[in-house]
Amino acid sequence: MEYRKITAIIRHEAVDKVTKNLREIGVRGMTITKVEGYGHHADLYSGARATVPGIKIEIFSTREQAREICNVIMGIAHTGRSGDGIVAVQPVEELYRIQTRSSAD
């Protein structure tokens, strides 16, 4: 089975609704971390790179479900304003379950 790792960085105010909707489409696990940083929305004219708070969500999913997960995140987290965040999808070479010491396939 092919797996993907989805990493999303979104605004704090979107996290509850995003995680609720991810559970509703069958996402069984995710990691949520408070983060701070800057990106495309940084004020390049001020000379200072002030960081802003955000939430990082990491999810391992099947290749087939990855696009649906991305669409849920983007659909909810989108405001149209600078700083809405990003979603990245990466292939996963191998995935193991520590409890059983076996491949997740």
C-alpha positions as CSV (number, residue, x, y, z in Angstrom):
1,M,0.0,0.0,0.0
2,E,1.3,3.5,-0.8
3,Y,1.3,6.1,2.0
4,R,1.6,9.8,2.2
5,K,2.5,12.3,4.9
6,I,0.4,15.4,4.9
7,T,1.7,18.4,6.8
8,A,-0.5,21.5,7.2
9,I,0.2,24.7,8.9
10,I,-2.9,26.7,9.6
11,R,-4.3,29.5,11.8
12,H,-5.2,28.7,15.4
13,E,-8.8,29.6,14.9
14,A,-9.3,26.9,12.2
15,V,-7.9,23.9,14.1
16,D,-11.0,22.7,16.0
17,K,-13.2,22.7,12.8
18,V,-10.4,21.2,10.7
19,T,-9.8,18.3,13.2
20,K,-13.6,17.7,13.6
21,N,-14.1,17.4,9.8
22,L,-11.0,15.2,9.4
23,R,-12.4,12.8,12.0
24,E,-15.7,12.8,10.1
25,I,-14.0,11.6,6.8
26,G,-12.3,8.8,8.7
27,V,-8.9,10.2,9.7
28,R,-7.9,8.0,12.6
29,G,-4.8,9.7,13.8
30,M,-3.0,13.0,13.6
31,T,-0.3,15.0,15.4
32,I,-1.1,18.6,16.3
33,T,1.7,21.0,17.4
34,K,1.8,24.7,18.2
35,V,4.4,26.3,16.0
36,E,5.7,29.8,15.3
37,G,7.3,31.0,12.1
38,Y,7.0,33.2,9.0
39,G,6.6,32.5,5.4
40,H,5.1,34.1,2.2
41,H,3.2,36.5,4.3
42,A,6.3,38.0,6.0
43,D,6.6,41.8,5.9
44,L,9.6,42.2,3.7
45,Y,9.6,46.0,4.0
46,S,9.9,46.3,7.7
47,G,13.4,44.7,7.9
48,A,12.3,42.6,10.8
49,R,11.1,39.1,10.5
50,A,8.4,38.9,13.1
51,T,7.1,35.4,13.6
52,V,3.4,34.5,13.9
53,P,1.8,31.6,15.8
54,G,0.2,28.7,14.0
55,I,-0.8,25.1,14.3
56,K,0.9,22.2,12.5
57,I,-1.1,19.1,11.7
58,E,0.7,16.0,10.5
59,I,-1.2,13.0,9.1
60,F,-0.1,9.7,7.6
61,S,-2.7,8.5,5.1
62,T,-3.1,6.2,2.1
63,R,-2.3,7.7,-1.2
64,E,-6.0,7.5,-2.1
65,Q,-7.2,9.5,0.8
66,A,-4.5,12.2,0.7
67,R,-6.3,14.6,-1.7
68,E,-9.6,14.4,0.3
69,I,-7.7,15.3,3.5
70,C,-6.0,18.2,1.7
71,N,-9.3,19.5,0.4
72,V,-10.9,19.3,3.8
73,I,-8.0,21.3,5.4
74,M,-8.0,23.9,2.6
75,G,-11.7,24.3,2.5
76,I,-12.0,25.1,6.2
77,A,-8.7,27.0,6.7
78,H,-9.1,29.3,3.7
79,T,-9.9,32.9,4.5
80,G,-8.4,34.5,1.4
81,R,-6.1,36.5,3.6
82,S,-2.3,36.4,3.7
83,G,-1.2,33.8,6.3
84,D,-3.8,31.2,5.7
85,G,-1.1,28.6,5.7
86,I,0.2,25.7,3.6
87,V,-0.4,22.0,3.0
88,A,2.4,19.7,1.8
89,V,2.1,16.1,0.7
90,Q,5.1,13.8,0.7
91,P,5.5,10.2,-0.3
92,V,6.3,7.7,2.6
93,E,8.8,5.0,1.7
94,E,8.0,2.8,4.7
95,L,5.6,2.9,7.6
96,Y,5.8,0.7,10.7
97,R,3.7,0.2,13.8
98,I,5.9,0.2,16.9
99,Q,3.4,-1.8,19.0
100,T,3.5,-4.8,16.6
101,R,6.9,-4.1,15.1
102,S,5.3,-4.7,11.7
103,S,4.8,-2.9,8.5
104,A,1.6,-0.9,8.3
105,D,0.7,-2.6,5.0
